[in-house]
Amino acid sequence: MEFNWQGIMPAVTTKFNGDDTLDIDMFAHNIRAQLKAGVHGIVLGGTLGEASTLSNDEKRTLTRETVNIVDGRVPVLINIAEQTTKGAIDAALKAEDDGASGLMMLPPMRYKAGDRETVVYFQTVAQATSLPIMVYNNPVDYKIEVTMDMFDDLLEYDNIEAVKESTRDITNVTRLRNRFGERLKIMTGVDTLALESLIMGADGWIAGLVCAFPEETVAIYELQRAGRIQEAIDIYRWFMPLLELDIHPKLVQNIKLAEVATGIGTELVRPPRLPLMGDERRRVLEVIKSGLESRPILPDYKSLAIES
């Protein structure tokens, strides 16, 4: 499949049964809800997917199941978050074998690699796979920043095609576009900066709350793409208290609670994560309840004419 770096791509949660096995039925139910809403791709095994707790076999199962469910309608990405270059290459080759369309790739985990080490890490994996790669640039959470100068070196490799821009610096979208033009596709990765990033030229949004609210998320993207900015802003303003659940250490638990409220998930997480309790749980449920009570009526966003 030719990879189009655009639109809404949910960083989906991983669903578990009570015995800590994968809940493939609920996982498939959520993926189908995303597809029905009109998402443009699926991202597996990211932070929201509880990647650090998944075995290699579980990641492969999720990839194969998703490829089967989407049946060629949208691309499927799997996240690469490994400690060694050897491990990253192995994960990339397995993803390719399992039918993934592309890779979302973090810098080396645990070890705080220097600039040259980080660049060589990405380049070495790029040489080992034919899959397109999106560099996940999130120095806030992962403590390594991929700088503009580093991208100069990375873009010598044709299959390094995109960045998940999660620096929290909105001006970075303009800097990237000014320096690299269309050579580097930009996918915003911060829910609370998403519309701003799209208006400033980002190609798409790797989204979190889309897991529970797929239609509203896709509507925001399609409305701004059609030039109906005020309508996109109105939905975005309604959405913001919910989107803020994503920029929190317990984003997984928060978003899974939201998925329960909209009927497309469960709140089961894999230990050491635990479901929310007490005042923390009540606060999150109140945000979700308030959002549901004031949920906007959406236009027919799938039929919008794109502004020329």
Residue frames as qw, qx, qy, qz and C-alpha x, y, z in Angstrom:
[[0.000, 0.887, 0.462, 0.000, 0.00, 0.00, 0.00],
 [0.343, 0.492, -0.049, 0.799, 1.27, 3.48, -0.87],
 [0.383, -0.509, -0.554, 0.536, 1.53, 5.41, 2.36],
 [0.029, 0.716, 0.217, 0.663, -0.30, 8.73, 2.57],
 [0.371, -0.215, -0.531, 0.731, 0.85, 10.70, 5.59],
 [0.212, -0.266, -0.103, -0.935, -2.34, 12.62, 6.23],
 [0.622, -0.408, -0.430, -0.511, -5.52, 12.68, 8.24],
 [0.598, -0.539, 0.367, -0.466, -6.46, 11.15, 11.57],
 [0.671, 0.187, -0.714, 0.070, -4.52, 8.11, 12.75],
 [0.704, -0.629, 0.055, -0.325, -5.63, 6.79, 16.16],
 [0.205, 0.427, -0.819, 0.325, -2.92, 5.61, 18.52],
 [0.748, -0.328, -0.374, -0.441, -5.21, 2.83, 19.64],
 [0.482, -0.513, 0.590, -0.395, -5.33, 1.30, 23.10],
 [0.370, 0.145, -0.915, -0.073, -4.67, -2.38, 23.68],
 [0.721, -0.341, -0.020, -0.603, -7.66, -4.23, 25.10],
 [0.139, 0.271, -0.915, 0.265, -7.21, -6.86, 27.83],
 [0.689, -0.382, -0.547, -0.282, -9.37, -9.56, 29.38],
 [0.600, -0.724, 0.147, -0.306, -9.68, -10.04, 33.13],
 [0.929, -0.251, 0.160, 0.221, -7.02, -12.76, 32.99],
 [0.224, -0.766, 0.361, 0.482, -4.50, -10.33, 31.40],
 [0.535, 0.142, 0.682, 0.478, -4.74, -11.83, 27.91],
 [0.048, 0.099, -0.333, -0.936, -5.49, -9.79, 24.80],
 [0.432, 0.511, 0.612, -0.422, -9.18, -9.01, 24.32],
 [0.210, -0.020, 0.642, 0.737, -9.25, -9.31, 20.55],
 [0.063, 0.642, 0.742, 0.183, -13.04, -9.01, 20.32],
 [0.123, -0.897, -0.267, 0.330, -13.17, -5.58, 21.99],
 [0.327, -0.457, 0.395, 0.726, -10.01, -4.51, 20.16],
 [0.212, 0.242, 0.743, 0.587, -11.68, -5.34, 16.85],
 [0.012, -0.799, -0.599, 0.043, -14.87, -3.55, 17.93],
 [0.201, -0.805, -0.009, 0.558, -12.91, -0.36, 18.54],
 [0.291, -0.225, 0.586, 0.722, -10.96, -0.61, 15.26],
 [0.160, 0.496, 0.761, 0.387, -14.24, -0.99, 13.35],
 [0.083, -0.881, -0.389, 0.255, -15.62, 2.11, 15.10],
 [0.268, -0.606, 0.277, 0.695, -12.53, 4.04, 13.99],
 [0.243, 0.063, 0.733, 0.632, -12.94, 2.88, 10.40],
 [0.075, 0.703, 0.699, 0.104, -16.66, 3.73, 10.40],
 [0.144, -0.864, -0.176, 0.449, -15.82, 7.27, 11.56],
 [0.581, 0.802, 0.030, 0.136, -13.45, 7.69, 8.63],
 [0.474, -0.742, 0.366, 0.301, -9.95, 7.56, 10.14],
 [0.566, 0.750, -0.312, -0.142, -7.03, 7.52, 7.74],
 [0.543, 0.390, -0.709, 0.226, -4.73, 5.02, 9.44],
 [0.819, -0.549, -0.109, -0.128, -4.18, 2.96, 12.61],
 [0.235, 0.645, -0.618, 0.384, -1.16, 3.18, 14.94],
 [0.893, -0.327, -0.302, -0.064, -0.44, 0.17, 17.17],
 [0.839, -0.184, -0.256, 0.444, 1.79, -0.30, 20.19],
 [0.184, 0.642, -0.167, 0.726, 2.38, 3.31, 21.17],
 [0.016, -0.198, 0.620, -0.759, 2.24, 4.75, 24.66],
 [0.647, -0.054, 0.134, -0.749, -1.56, 4.43, 24.67],
 [0.850, 0.133, -0.444, -0.251, -1.16, 0.87, 23.46],
 [0.724, -0.593, 0.338, -0.104, 0.84, 0.05, 26.62],
 [0.723, 0.566, -0.395, 0.011, 3.74, -0.94, 24.36],
 [0.060, 0.603, -0.721, 0.336, 6.27, -1.43, 27.14],
 [0.599, -0.195, 0.650, -0.424, 4.11, -4.18, 28.67],
 [0.874, 0.349, 0.009, -0.338, 3.46, -6.14, 25.46],
 [0.686, -0.254, 0.615, 0.295, 5.40, -9.22, 24.45],
 [0.036, 0.359, -0.627, -0.691, 6.74, -9.55, 20.92],
 [0.053, 0.256, 0.940, 0.220, 4.13, -12.22, 20.22],
 [0.105, 0.700, 0.586, -0.395, 1.32, -9.93, 21.41],
 [0.082, 0.635, -0.200, -0.742, 2.55, -7.11, 19.17],
 [0.022, 0.140, -0.822, -0.551, 2.60, -9.47, 16.23],
 [0.084, 0.466, 0.879, -0.060, -0.91, -10.69, 17.04],
 [0.118, 0.742, 0.314, -0.581, -2.23, -7.11, 17.19],
 [0.056, 0.489, -0.479, -0.726, -0.55, -6.25, 13.89],
 [0.003, 0.061, 0.920, 0.388, -1.92, -9.29, 12.06],
 [0.088, 0.586, 0.769, -0.240, -5.42, -8.83, 13.49],
 [0.107, 0.716, 0.108, -0.681, -5.49, -5.16, 12.54],
 [0.041, 0.328, -0.664, -0.670, -4.21, -5.80, 9.02],
 [0.025, 0.277, 0.942, 0.186, -6.98, -8.37, 8.64],
 [0.082, 0.680, 0.595, -0.420, -9.68, -6.04, 10.00],
 [0.111, 0.681, -0.089, -0.718, -8.76, -3.00, 7.90],
 [0.703, 0.358, 0.593, 0.163, -8.42, -5.16, 4.78],
 [0.494, 0.213, 0.368, 0.758, -6.42, -2.59, 2.85],
 [0.018, 0.885, 0.426, 0.187, -8.71, 0.36, 3.59],
 [0.123, -0.959, 0.204, -0.155, -6.15, 2.32, 5.63],
 [0.537, 0.473, -0.613, 0.334, -2.47, 1.87, 6.48],
 [0.811, -0.568, -0.141, -0.017, -1.40, 0.13, 9.70],
 [0.267, 0.700, -0.509, 0.423, 1.65, 1.35, 11.62],
 [0.833, -0.426, -0.310, 0.165, 3.39, -0.42, 14.46],
 [0.181, -0.934, 0.267, -0.152, 5.51, 1.47, 16.98],
 [0.810, 0.189, -0.383, 0.401, 9.20, 0.57, 17.37],
 [0.324, -0.833, 0.265, -0.361, 10.41, 1.31, 20.90],
 [0.952, -0.023, -0.231, 0.200, 13.50, -0.78, 21.55],
 [0.525, -0.796, 0.206, 0.221, 16.66, -0.59, 23.63],
 [0.511, -0.358, 0.594, 0.507, 19.05, -1.88, 20.97],
 [0.350, 0.496, -0.434, -0.666, 19.55, -1.37, 17.27],
 [0.103, 0.080, -0.974, -0.184, 19.44, -5.14, 16.81],
 [0.169, 0.400, 0.817, -0.380, 16.09, -5.30, 18.59],
 [0.338, 0.599, 0.092, -0.720, 14.70, -2.43, 16.51],
 [0.281, 0.363, -0.704, -0.542, 15.73, -4.11, 13.25],
 [0.017, -0.114, -0.993, 0.025, 14.17, -7.38, 14.38],
 [0.249, 0.522, 0.594, -0.559, 10.92, -5.60, 15.30],
 [0.334, 0.560, -0.224, -0.724, 10.85, -3.80, 11.94],
 [0.216, 0.218, -0.868, -0.390, 11.35, -7.02, 9.99],
 [0.076, 0.295, 0.923, -0.235, 8.62, -8.77, 11.97],
 [0.305, 0.574, 0.305, -0.696, 6.26, -5.85, 11.31],
 [0.320, 0.451, -0.527, -0.646, 6.98, -6.07, 7.61],
 [0.131, 0.032, -0.980, -0.145, 6.36, -9.81, 7.64],
 [0.107, 0.411, 0.807, -0.411, 3.08, -9.32, 9.52],
 [0.217, 0.633, 0.629, 0.396, 1.72, -6.92, 6.91],
 [0.180, -0.763, -0.232, 0.576, 2.28, -3.53, 8.54],
 [0.479, 0.805, 0.238, 0.256, 2.27, -0.57, 6.16],
 [0.264, 0.744, -0.254, 0.559, 4.77, 1.55, 8.07],
 [0.649, -0.251, -0.510, 0.505, 6.68, 2.17, 11.29],
 [0.215, -0.915, 0.051, -0.338, 6.46, 4.79, 14.00],
 [0.819, 0.067, -0.357, 0.444, 9.89, 4.82, 15.58],
 [0.425, -0.904, 0.045, -0.010, 11.19, 6.25, 18.84],
 [0.243, 0.722, -0.604, 0.234, 14.86, 6.93, 19.58],
 [0.546, 0.064, -0.801, 0.239, 16.63, 4.25, 21.67],
 [0.629, -0.667, -0.212, -0.338, 14.88, 3.53, 24.94],
 [0.789, -0.558, -0.112, 0.230, 16.46, 3.80, 28.40],
 [0.620, -0.186, 0.135, 0.750, 19.91, 4.83, 27.15],
 [0.161, 0.910, 0.137, -0.358, 20.01, 8.60, 26.46],
 [0.738, 0.237, 0.338, 0.534, 21.72, 8.44, 23.10],
 [0.165, -0.545, 0.131, 0.812, 23.64, 11.42, 21.76],
 [0.505, 0.638, -0.045, -0.580, 22.79, 13.10, 18.47],
 [0.303, 0.486, -0.748, -0.335, 25.12, 10.99, 16.35],
 [0.145, -0.025, 0.977, -0.152, 24.03, 7.76, 18.06],
 [0.483, 0.458, 0.525, -0.531, 20.36, 8.61, 17.54],
 [0.489, 0.625, -0.291, -0.534, 20.86, 9.42, 13.86],
 [0.191, 0.365, -0.893, -0.183, 22.82, 6.22, 13.21],
 [0.331, 0.136, 0.862, -0.360, 20.16, 4.22, 15.07],
 [0.577, 0.567, 0.279, -0.517, 17.39, 5.48, 12.77],
 [0.400, 0.637, -0.511, -0.415, 19.55, 5.19, 9.66],
 [0.050, -0.277, 0.959, 0.029, 20.52, 1.60, 10.41],
 [0.449, 0.327, 0.762, -0.334, 16.92, 0.51, 10.82],
 [0.510, 0.672, 0.003, -0.537, 15.92, 2.42, 7.68],
 [0.232, 0.535, -0.745, -0.324, 18.54, 0.49, 5.72],
 [0.151, -0.088, 0.979, -0.108, 17.17, -2.82, 7.03],
 [0.353, 0.490, 0.752, -0.265, 13.50, -2.35, 6.03],
 [0.143, 0.296, 0.551, 0.767, 11.53, -1.23, 3.02],
 [0.163, -0.755, -0.633, 0.047, 8.74, 0.16, 5.22],
 [0.089, 0.710, 0.010, 0.698, 8.23, 3.93, 5.45],
 [0.519, -0.288, -0.557, 0.581, 9.29, 5.38, 8.79],
 [0.179, -0.855, -0.135, -0.467, 7.80, 8.16, 10.92],
 [0.425, 0.161, -0.555, 0.697, 10.26, 9.47, 13.52],
 [0.460, -0.761, -0.451, -0.084, 8.51, 10.00, 16.85],
 [0.351, 0.374, -0.280, 0.812, 10.00, 13.22, 18.21],
 [0.552, -0.728, -0.288, -0.287, 8.89, 13.56, 21.83],
 [0.424, 0.361, -0.534, 0.636, 11.69, 15.01, 23.97],
 [0.454, -0.510, 0.215, -0.699, 9.26, 15.92, 26.75],
 [0.908, -0.258, 0.125, -0.306, 8.48, 12.29, 27.58],
 [0.977, 0.096, 0.008, 0.190, 11.47, 10.43, 26.12],
 [0.480, -0.781, 0.187, 0.354, 14.27, 12.98, 26.75],
 [0.491, -0.129, 0.536, 0.674, 15.86, 12.84, 23.29],
 [0.392, 0.758, 0.145, -0.500, 15.13, 15.53, 20.73],
 [0.645, 0.263, 0.506, 0.509, 15.57, 14.97, 17.02],
 [0.065, -0.680, 0.002, 0.731, 16.78, 18.38, 15.87],
 [0.579, 0.759, 0.002, -0.298, 16.50, 20.03, 12.46],
 [0.139, 0.702, -0.677, -0.171, 20.16, 19.28, 11.76],
 [0.426, -0.138, 0.891, -0.074, 19.59, 15.61, 12.64],
 [0.673, 0.523, 0.453, -0.261, 16.68, 15.48, 10.19],
 [0.351, 0.779, -0.400, -0.332, 19.03, 16.79, 7.49],
 [0.044, -0.419, 0.903, 0.084, 21.02, 13.58, 7.90],
 [0.498, 0.156, 0.809, -0.270, 18.00, 11.31, 8.33],
 [0.615, 0.626, 0.216, -0.428, 16.28, 12.50, 5.17],
 [0.148, 0.553, -0.728, -0.376, 19.13, 11.15, 3.07],
 [0.149, 0.056, 0.987, 0.004, 17.23, 7.86, 3.52],
 [0.293, -0.155, -0.496, -0.802, 14.19, 7.79, 1.25],
 [0.509, -0.419, -0.728, -0.187, 12.02, 5.68, 3.56],
 [0.242, -0.421, -0.498, 0.718, 12.35, 8.13, 6.46],
 [0.078, 0.499, 0.573, 0.645, 9.31, 10.10, 5.40],
 [0.355, -0.738, -0.304, -0.487, 7.54, 11.71, 8.36],
 [0.187, 0.177, -0.632, 0.731, 7.77, 13.04, 11.88],
 [0.431, -0.690, -0.577, -0.074, 5.32, 12.70, 14.73],
 [0.187, 0.495, -0.206, 0.823, 5.79, 16.22, 16.07],
 [0.624, -0.641, -0.444, -0.044, 5.37, 16.08, 19.85],
 [0.467, 0.176, -0.333, 0.800, 7.84, 18.69, 21.06],
 [0.174, -0.754, -0.546, 0.321, 4.93, 20.83, 22.39],
 [0.147, -0.497, 0.136, 0.844, 6.40, 23.76, 20.44],
 [0.566, 0.659, 0.461, -0.181, 3.78, 24.82, 17.91],
 [0.229, 0.855, -0.293, -0.362, 6.31, 26.89, 15.97],
 [0.425, -0.330, 0.798, 0.272, 8.17, 23.69, 15.13],
 [0.630, 0.509, 0.587, 0.003, 5.53, 22.92, 12.48],
 [0.356, 0.928, -0.021, -0.113, 6.51, 26.09, 10.63],
 [0.223, -0.729, 0.611, 0.215, 10.23, 25.49, 11.12],
 [0.597, -0.026, 0.786, 0.159, 9.93, 21.98, 9.71],
 [0.576, 0.687, 0.442, 0.006, 7.86, 23.11, 6.75],
 [0.158, 0.948, -0.207, -0.183, 10.20, 26.01, 5.98],
 [0.275, -0.627, 0.700, 0.202, 13.29, 23.81, 6.11],
 [0.347, -0.093, 0.915, 0.185, 12.10, 20.59, 4.49],
 [0.441, 0.151, -0.386, -0.796, 9.03, 21.52, 2.46],
 [0.876, -0.011, -0.044, -0.480, 6.98, 18.48, 1.50],
 [0.519, 0.378, -0.760, 0.100, 9.96, 16.13, 1.82],
 [0.147, -0.017, -0.849, 0.507, 9.10, 15.59, 5.50],
 [0.440, -0.529, -0.528, -0.498, 5.46, 14.95, 6.31],
 [0.031, -0.249, 0.556, -0.793, 4.30, 16.30, 9.66],
 [0.555, -0.467, -0.647, -0.235, 1.87, 14.45, 11.92],
 [0.230, -0.578, 0.360, -0.696, 1.03, 16.34, 15.09],
 [0.569, -0.088, -0.807, 0.127, 1.15, 14.13, 18.17],
 [0.082, -0.129, -0.592, 0.791, -0.25, 16.33, 20.94],
 [0.002, 0.615, 0.778, 0.126, -4.04, 16.34, 21.25],
 [0.139, -0.829, -0.354, 0.410, -4.21, 19.79, 22.86],
 [0.082, -0.607, 0.318, 0.724, -2.22, 21.39, 20.02],
 [0.523, 0.212, 0.775, 0.285, -3.81, 19.46, 17.18],
 [0.370, 0.823, 0.428, 0.039, -6.02, 22.00, 15.45],
 [0.091, -0.916, 0.220, 0.322, -3.38, 24.71, 15.77],
 [0.442, -0.374, 0.702, 0.415, -0.82, 22.37, 14.20],
 [0.509, 0.443, 0.701, 0.230, -3.14, 21.41, 11.33],
 [0.225, 0.945, 0.216, -0.103, -3.90, 25.04, 10.54],
 [0.165, -0.844, 0.404, 0.313, -0.17, 25.82, 10.53],
 [0.499, 0.595, -0.549, -0.309, 0.48, 23.09, 7.97],
 [0.377, -0.246, 0.886, -0.115, 0.67, 19.70, 9.67],
 [0.372, 0.101, -0.743, -0.547, -0.50, 16.91, 7.37],
 [0.687, -0.327, -0.584, -0.282, -2.35, 14.95, 10.02],
 [0.431, -0.567, 0.398, -0.579, -2.91, 14.05, 13.65],
 [0.517, -0.006, -0.841, 0.157, -1.78, 10.95, 15.56],
 [0.431, -0.504, 0.024, -0.748, -4.61, 11.20, 18.06],
 [0.085, 0.095, -0.886, 0.445, -5.43, 9.86, 21.53],
 [0.402, 0.217, 0.545, -0.703, -9.00, 10.78, 22.50],
 [0.553, 0.255, -0.497, -0.618, -10.05, 9.59, 19.07],
 [0.178, 0.054, -0.979, 0.090, -10.00, 6.16, 20.72],
 [0.099, 0.418, 0.776, -0.463, -13.24, 7.13, 22.46],
 [0.319, 0.750, 0.262, -0.516, -14.49, 9.91, 20.16],
 [0.523, 0.014, 0.601, 0.604, -13.57, 8.97, 16.60],
 [0.286, 0.732, 0.537, 0.307, -16.29, 10.94, 14.78],
 [0.151, -0.971, -0.086, 0.165, -15.57, 14.24, 16.52],
 [0.506, -0.538, 0.415, 0.531, -11.84, 13.88, 15.89],
 [0.463, 0.229, 0.642, 0.566, -12.23, 13.16, 12.19],
 [0.138, 0.876, 0.449, 0.106, -14.77, 15.98, 11.89],
 [0.274, -0.865, 0.108, 0.406, -12.25, 18.51, 13.20],
 [0.461, -0.268, 0.591, 0.605, -9.70, 17.39, 10.62],
 [0.347, 0.455, 0.696, 0.434, -12.13, 17.37, 7.70],
 [0.019, 0.931, 0.353, -0.088, -13.67, 20.74, 8.59],
 [0.263, -0.790, 0.244, 0.497, -10.34, 22.54, 8.79],
 [0.453, -0.060, 0.691, 0.560, -9.24, 20.84, 5.57],
 [0.239, 0.645, 0.648, 0.327, -12.37, 22.19, 3.87],
 [0.173, 0.327, 0.001, 0.929, -11.67, 25.69, 5.16],
 [0.495, -0.664, -0.354, -0.435, -14.57, 25.64, 7.63],
 [0.389, 0.280, -0.598, 0.643, -12.29, 26.76, 10.43],
 [0.362, -0.343, 0.313, -0.808, -14.85, 28.22, 12.82],
 [0.889, -0.159, -0.169, -0.394, -16.86, 25.00, 12.83],
 [0.774, 0.148, -0.526, 0.319, -13.67, 23.05, 13.56],
 [0.107, 0.362, -0.484, 0.789, -12.83, 25.48, 16.37],
 [0.629, -0.342, 0.078, -0.694, -16.26, 25.08, 17.92],
 [0.947, -0.102, -0.289, -0.094, -15.91, 21.30, 18.12],
 [0.613, 0.291, -0.487, 0.550, -12.30, 21.62, 19.29],
 [0.161, -0.446, 0.372, -0.798, -13.29, 23.95, 22.13],
 [0.844, -0.283, -0.018, -0.454, -15.94, 21.47, 23.26],
 [0.926, 0.113, -0.340, 0.121, -13.33, 18.70, 23.00],
 [0.264, 0.675, -0.489, 0.485, -10.52, 20.43, 24.93],
 [0.556, -0.525, 0.475, -0.435, -11.35, 19.25, 28.48],
 [0.980, 0.029, 0.180, -0.075, -11.40, 15.70, 27.14],
 [0.706, 0.597, -0.260, 0.279, -8.23, 16.21, 25.10],
 [0.100, -0.749, 0.503, -0.419, -6.44, 17.30, 28.26],
 [0.893, -0.296, 0.288, -0.179, -6.92, 13.75, 29.58],
 [0.896, 0.382, -0.081, 0.209, -4.25, 12.77, 27.04],
 [0.372, 0.639, -0.392, 0.547, -1.49, 15.01, 28.42],
 [0.627, -0.587, 0.302, -0.413, -1.33, 13.28, 31.80],
 [0.060, -0.445, 0.892, -0.063, 0.82, 10.47, 33.25],
 [0.413, 0.150, 0.869, -0.227, -2.30, 8.30, 33.47],
 [0.411, 0.346, -0.320, -0.780, -3.49, 8.99, 29.94],
 [0.279, 0.022, -0.925, -0.256, -4.03, 5.27, 29.33],
 [0.041, -0.373, -0.845, 0.381, -6.43, 4.88, 32.24],
 [0.216, 0.450, 0.174, -0.849, -8.13, 8.19, 31.40],
 [0.395, 0.295, -0.508, -0.707, -8.76, 7.33, 27.78],
 [0.234, -0.097, -0.963, -0.094, -9.85, 3.78, 28.54],
 [0.105, 0.428, 0.674, -0.593, -12.49, 5.20, 30.91],
 [0.345, 0.455, -0.108, -0.813, -13.68, 7.41, 28.07],
 [0.310, 0.145, -0.829, -0.443, -13.85, 4.37, 25.77],
 [0.033, -0.290, -0.919, 0.265, -16.11, 2.66, 28.30],
 [0.212, 0.497, 0.368, -0.756, -18.41, 5.70, 28.35],
 [0.447, 0.468, -0.306, -0.698, -18.78, 5.66, 24.56],
 [0.898, 0.106, 0.309, -0.295, -19.20, 1.88, 24.38],
 [0.783, 0.560, -0.269, 0.026, -16.06, 0.99, 22.45],
 [0.411, 0.479, -0.663, 0.403, -13.65, -0.20, 25.14],
 [0.760, -0.537, -0.359, 0.068, -12.99, -1.45, 28.64],
 [0.150, -0.918, 0.286, -0.230, -10.92, 0.06, 31.43],
 [0.930, -0.285, 0.137, 0.186, -8.75, -3.00, 31.98],
 [0.245, 0.861, -0.442, 0.064, -5.05, -2.13, 31.98],
 [0.885, 0.087, -0.392, 0.236, -1.95, -4.27, 32.40],
 [0.600, -0.784, 0.059, 0.148, -0.13, -4.02, 35.74],
 [0.287, -0.261, -0.565, 0.728, 1.79, -2.17, 37.03],
 [0.257, -0.209, -0.162, -0.929, -0.91, 0.17, 35.72],
 [0.008, 0.365, 0.874, -0.321, -4.12, -0.05, 37.72],
 [0.035, -0.696, -0.554, -0.455, -7.60, 1.35, 37.04],
 [0.004, -0.427, 0.205, -0.881, -8.28, 4.76, 38.54],
 [0.424, -0.496, -0.734, 0.190, -9.85, 4.97, 42.00],
 [0.306, -0.574, -0.418, 0.634, -11.28, 7.50, 44.41],
 [0.098, 0.820, 0.115, -0.553, -11.15, 11.24, 43.75],
 [0.125, -0.408, 0.630, 0.649, -8.89, 10.75, 40.73],
 [0.152, 0.276, 0.901, 0.300, -11.46, 8.51, 39.10],
 [0.102, 0.755, 0.577, -0.295, -14.34, 10.82, 39.99],
 [0.010, -0.703, 0.156, 0.694, -12.59, 13.82, 38.43],
 [0.066, -0.183, 0.771, 0.606, -12.00, 12.00, 35.15],
 [0.104, 0.455, 0.879, 0.091, -15.54, 10.64, 35.06],
 [0.079, 0.774, 0.358, -0.517, -16.92, 14.15, 35.60],
 [0.016, 0.520, -0.442, -0.730, -14.94, 15.46, 32.60],
 [0.039, 0.069, 0.906, 0.417, -16.26, 12.59, 30.48],
 [0.083, 0.608, 0.761, -0.210, -19.84, 13.05, 31.74],
 [0.078, 0.733, 0.096, -0.668, -19.77, 16.77, 31.01],
 [0.008, 0.352, -0.646, -0.677, -18.43, 16.12, 27.50],
 [0.054, 0.263, 0.934, 0.234, -21.11, 13.57, 26.73],
 [0.083, 0.686, 0.609, -0.389, -23.88, 15.84, 27.99],
 [0.166, 0.810, -0.036, -0.561, -22.77, 18.68, 25.71],
 [0.543, -0.042, 0.689, 0.479, -21.65, 16.52, 22.77],
 [0.244, 0.477, -0.180, -0.825, -22.01, 18.54, 19.56],
 [0.767, 0.476, 0.410, -0.132, -24.15, 17.64, 16.59],
 [0.410, -0.358, 0.547, 0.636, -21.72, 17.04, 13.76],
 [0.529, 0.583, -0.186, -0.588, -22.13, 18.12, 10.14],
 [0.951, 0.262, 0.166, 0.013, -21.85, 15.60, 7.32],
 [0.230, -0.810, 0.449, 0.300, -18.08, 15.85, 7.51],
 [0.645, -0.068, 0.695, 0.312, -17.44, 12.90, 5.17],
 [0.501, 0.628, 0.530, 0.272, -18.94, 14.77, 2.20],
 [0.112, -0.874, -0.007, 0.472, -17.15, 18.11, 2.54],
 [0.659, 0.694, 0.023, 0.288, -15.65, 19.77, -0.52],
 [0.691, -0.337, -0.027, 0.639, -11.96, 20.47, 0.02],
 [0.063, 0.945, 0.019, -0.320, -10.97, 24.13, -0.16],
 [0.785, 0.440, 0.108, 0.423, -8.75, 24.81, -3.18]]
